[in-house]
């Protein structure tokens, strides 16, 4: 199992666009600090000079006069994370993206294609640097936890030999254990359990009392380097698609142009949806889900996009800013049709060939129905609106 880590990916992206930013302290401006500007992310050179996230910007500039404060671009960061996933798909079908710039992939079974695992990992690092210009580190181990921590050793490639996972993990502090709740970590700290080695000999019944009976077996396997998780597929299953949209900055539900975005997603594939699930998350992380009924899926994309917009507004009742939207689709071979089709849907079906010809004729302009709203037209003059009469 290979863990890849692209350290400080947002700063590497910024330095790739502007070479003058290299070898100097950098920080991103906190988008939530409107009155008193403060720092959000700080790179290593900045932290070495005493800077930290949350520090007021005027104080940070006094501490490090050479500091360069950048505007945050989370959408570009998440697109880069998606590019990392696309890159890994060319090497292995199994893997999982973690935090920004982190990924875990399964290389077992690829030896016949690429050769020894260590050589494959080095080739992946070199190709990532050649294709995207990103410096990366790798950790190779049978244990997922050992591989992730080995990647953060920051050698080009850290290899944990089979059978030595427990020895490698023993001196590591527990704060480096991924996804360990702070409350549990503080409890371990009060009991003198501060490293992986302190926790490795703890019996399972005792560990269950200290944490939770359902969490204890997994935690014990991770601190001992015995975890062998089955990673999901990096790609969607055949006939399925997932489209994500991260809103930056988060906005109110009525400000989300969901219908226009969903039309692009529905028109991106010539097949017809067999299942459709809309999910969205508020800024506090609260998830929401809406599933399309069979009668909704039998309507043309123009009507389905309108139904999606209505269901989204009806379900977003908390009056909080929306942070992320995701549409999951399962495609079918043909469109289901009722015996007696709605006259409006029949007219929309006749509009589809016209829309297809317009999209080919004007590839750089959005072709949208008139009910999407005049607000979009005012925001972008390169839109064409059509109405079914």
N, C-alpha and C positions, 0 to 999 in steps of 0.2 A: 504494500500500500504506500502510495507516494503522497505526501503533503507538500503543496507548493504555496509559497508566500511571496507576494510582491510587496516589499515594505514601502509604506508611505505612498501608496498608489496615487492619491490626489496630487501630491507634490511632484511625483515623477511625471504625471500628465502635464502639470504646469511648466516644469522645466523642459519638457519636450516641445512645448509651444514657444517658449522663450528661453534660449540658452543662457541669457544674462542672469537668470535666477539660480543657476547652479552654484553650489559652495557658498551659500549665504543663508542666514536665518530667515525662515518663511513662516507665515501663519495665515490662516483663513479667518475672515471676519465672521463673527457669530450673527446669523441672520435674525435671531430673536432679540438682539440687543439694540433696540431702536433709539432709546434715550442716551444711554452711555455705551458707546461701542466697546466691545470686548472681543477677545480672541476665542476661536472655536477649536481649530486644530493647530498644533505647533509641530514643526519638524525637529529632527534631532539636534541640528545646530542651534535652533532656538532654545530647546530645552537645556542644552549644555550651557547657555548663557543665563539661565535662571528663569526663562519664560515658561508659562503653563497655561492650559486652557482656562478660560474664565477671567483671565487677568485683563483689567481695563487697558484699552489701546494706548492712551496717553502715558500710563505708567510703563507699559511694555516698551514704548519708543524711548523712554528715558533709560531703561535698563540696557536695551540693545539698539543703539542709534542706526545700525545697518539693517534693521528688520524691514522686510517687505511684507505688507499686509495685502492679501489677495481677496477678491470677491469669490464666494463659494459658488460652485456649479455642480450640485448633486446629480442633476440629470446626466451630465457627461460622465461622472464617476460611475453611476449605475450602468450606463452604456458600456463603459470600459470593463466592468465586471461581467457583463453579458458577453463581451468579446473574449474575455478569458475563458468562459464556458464554451464558446464556439471553438476556440483553439484546442481545448482539451478533448473535444469530441472527435478530433481527427486521430487521436492516439488511443482512446479507450471509450467504450460505451457507458461505463459505470463511473459515477463520481458525484460529488456534492460540493456546491459552492457554499462557503461560509461567510465570515465577515469580509469587508471590502479588501480585495487583494488576496484572499485565502481560498484554497480549494483542496479537496481530498479526492484522489482518484485511485481506482483499483487497476494495477498493472499485471496481476497474476493472470496467466493465460496468454499474454502478448509476446512471450519469449520467442515463439516460432516466427513471428512477424518481424520484431524489432531487435531480437537478441537479448543479452543479459539485462536485467532490470536496472542496474546501476548505469549502464551505458545509455539505456533508453531515457532515464531521468536527465542525464547530462545533455542528451540531444534535445529534449524538450526545453530545457533552460536556454540552450543556445538559440533554438529556433524562435522562442518567445522574445529574446533580445533582438534578433534580426528582424522579426516581423513587426513588433510594436515598440522596440527600444526600451523595454522594461527590464530592469535588474531584478533577479528573483533568487530565492534560496529554496532548497528542497530537503525533505527528510524522508528516508526510506526505511520502513519497518513493517513487520506483520501486524503490529499494534497500531491502531489509529491514533491513540493518545501519544504514544512514543514518536510516531511520525510527525505529528503536529508540533510537538515541542522540539524535535530535532531540526525542523525547518527554521525555528526561531533561534537556533545556535548561530545562524548567519555564516556558516561555511557555505561554499557553493553547493555542496551536497553532503549531508550528514547521514551516514549509514549505520543503523542500529542492527547488529548481528542477531540472528535468530537465537533466542534463549537468553539474551542479555537485556531484554526490555526492562525487567524489574530493577536490575543494577543501574541502568541508565536513568530511570525515573526516580530512584531513591533520593538523590540530593536535591531534586527540584522542589521549590516551595509550592504549597497548595494553592496559592493565589494564581498560579499559572495553569491550574486545571480548568479547562474550558467549561463554561456553563455551571460552575459550582456557585450556589446561591450565597450571597454575602452573609446571610444569617447563619447558615451552616458552617461557613468558614470561620466566623467569629466564635462559634461554639467549639470548634476544633482547637482554635487558638487558645481559648481559656483552659482547655484540657491539656495543653502542651503538645498538640498534634499540629506541627507546622510544616512538615514536608511529606512527600510521598512515602519516604521510608518509615516515617512515624506511623502512617496509616496502614501500611502493607500487612503487618502482623495482627491487626485488630480482627478478632473473630467476627463472622458474619452476624450472629445474633446481637452482639454488642453494637455493631455498626448500624443494624436495623433500629435499635433503640435511640441511637444518636441522630439518625436522619429520618428515614421512613422505610417500612418493610419492603415497599415496591421499588424504592430507589437504591437500596443498599447493595443488591447483587451487581448492578451495573457500575456503581461507584467503586466497589471492590475490584472488579475486573479492570477498570480504567487505571487505578493507582498501581496495580500490579503489572500492567502492560499485557493483560490477557484479553482485551477487547478486540473482537474481530467482527465489526459491524458489516452487514450486507448493504452496500451502497446502492442508491437508486440509479435509474438511468439518467444520463445527462440530457438526452433528447426525449421528446414527448413520444408516447406510444404511437404506432401507425394509426392514422385516422383521427388523431387528437391534436389540438393546438392550444397554446396558452399565450395570451397577450397581456402584458403588464404595462401600466402607465403610472409613473410616480409623479405626483403633482408638486411642483416647486415654484413658488411657495404654495403651501396648502391653501385651499379656498373653500368657500361655502358651496353646498350642493348645487344651488341654482347657477353658480358660476362655472360648473364643470361642463364642458362641451362634450358630453358623453355620446350623444347621438352621432355627431360628425366623426368621432374617433371610432365608434363601433361600425359605422358604414365602411370605413377604410378596412377594418379587420374582416368584415363579412365579404367585401369585394376582393380581398386579397386571395381568395380561394374560390375556384369555380364550382366546388361542391356545395351541397346544402347542409345546414346543421341538423344533426340528429338529436344532440343534447346541447344545452347552453346553460352555463352557470355564471352569474355575475357576482363578484365579491368586491367589497371595498372596506377600507380601514380609516377610522377617524384618527386625528392627531394623537389621541391618547391610547391608540392601539386596539380599540374595540372593533371586532370584525363584524361584517354584515354579509348576508348571502341572499341571493334571489335566483330561483330556478325557473326557466321558461317552461310553460305548459305546452303540451303537444299542439294545441291549436295556435299558439304563438309561432311555433316553428314551421307551420304550414304557410305562413304569410311571406310575402316578398321582403327582401332586405330593407327596403324603404319603410315598410310598416313595422318590421321587427325592431329597427333602430329606434323608432318612435316609442314603441312599447317598452324598450329597455330604459329610455330616458324617463318615462312616466313611472316605471317600477322603482327606479333609483330615487327619484324625488319623493315617492310615497314612502319608501323605506328609510330615507335619511331624515328621521324625525328628531334627532338629538340636537340639531342646530349647532353642530360643531364643525370645524374645518375638516375637510377630507384630505387625507394624506396620500392614498394609493388606491388604484382601481385595477382589477384584474378580470379578464374574460376568458373562460375555459370553454372550448368547443369540442364536440365529437362529431365528425363529419359522416354523412350518409352518402349513398350512391345516387339518390334522386330526391326530389322534393315531394313531400306528401301533399296531396291535394284532396279537398273535400268534393263531394258530389255537386254541391251548389256553392260555387265560389262567390265571395263578396264582390259586388261590382267595382268597388274602389280597388280591391286587390287585383282584379282583372286589368284595370287601367294601369296599375303600377307594374304589373308583369309586362305590359306592352311598352312601358317606359324603359325597362331594363336594357334592351338592345340599343336604344338611343343613348343612354348613359354610357354604355360600354364604348360606343363610337366616339363620344365626346371625351372620355378619359384617354383614348388613344390619340385623339387629335390635339388635346391640351394636357400633356402629361405633367406639366408643372403647375396646373391649377386644380383646385379642389372642386369637384362636382357634387353639389349638395342640394337636398330638397329645400323648398322655400320655408317650410315650417321650422327649420333649424333656428331661424331667428335673425333679425337684422343686426343684433349685437356683433355676431361673427363677421357680417359684411362690413360693418364699420371698422372692425379691428383689422380686417384683411381684405383689400380690394380685389385680390386675385381669386375670387370665388364666383362660381356660376351656380345660380339657384334655378331649380325647376319645380313646377307644380303640376300635379295630375288633375286634369279637368274632366 
